Each structure stands twice: as structure tokens, then as C-alpha cells.
Amino acid sequence: MTYLGEMVAMSWRHGGELAGAAACAVTLAVVALVALSAHALYVLPSAIAAVVLFEASAAAWRLHRRQRIALATTRALLDLNGADRAELEHHLRARYRRREARIQGRNADRIERLTDAMDALKAEVAGRTHRRIAM
């Protein structure tokens, strides 16, 4: 039932082709019944059915094409998002590694400076103690 509703909506967006075909079919049926032509009563139903069937198939084809395009677009966006996500994760990992390397380099420099400062203080303290003892 939903598919039929979508078909009617798609037909309505394209100028109401299906509604126009159904209106023509009803009008022709009324004219045939009023005229009571025996020949028209045999030929008319098949002609009306052919026109309505053609318009319904055109509306169904448009709906199918629209849904196929929507699905292809959705899949492309999901694939693009996955690729973008993978690229972003790679970029973030590389950035994290560079940051950690910089931090470790700075920490190693600080430790070296502190070690040199501690050695200098030890030497100074040892020199003062040595001078006190010598005095």
C-alpha cells in the first residue's frame, strides 16, 4: 500500500499523469455507458486498461529510479565517510606520535639540564665542604 501511495505521489509531482489517465478512463466509461454503443463497450475497457497500466508503469519506473539514486547516494556518502574517518584517524595517530616525540625530546633535554645542574651543585657543595675542612 505504501508503494502504491509513493507511485501516486510521484505521478502527481510529474503533472498528475496517473490521475489524468484515471480521469480520462472514467470519462470514457461514462460516455460509453451513455451512448450504449455495443462496440465501444467491448473495445473501451482494454484501451482504458492499457492507458492506466502505461501511466502506472511510468510512475513505478520513476519511483524505482528515484529510490535507486537515493540508495546509491547514501552508499557513496557512507563510503566517503568511512574513507574520511580512516584518513582522519591516520592523521590523528601521526599527530599524536609527533607530539609524543616532541614531549619526550623536551623531557630528555630537561632531565639532562637538571642532571648537569645537580652535578654542578654537588661539585659546589663538595668544594665548599672541602674548603671548610681545609680551613
Residue pairs with C-beta under 8 A, 6 or more apart in sequence:
3 63
6 63
7 18
7 56
7 59
7 60
7 63
8 18
8 19
8 59
10 59
10 62
10 63
10 66
11 17
11 18
11 19
11 55
11 58
11 59
11 62
12 18
12 19
14 59
14 62
17 55
17 58
17 59
18 52
18 55
18 56
18 59
20 55
21 51
21 52
21 54
21 55
22 52
24 48
24 51
25 48
25 51
25 52
28 44
28 47
28 48
29 44
29 45
29 48
32 40
32 41
32 44
33 41
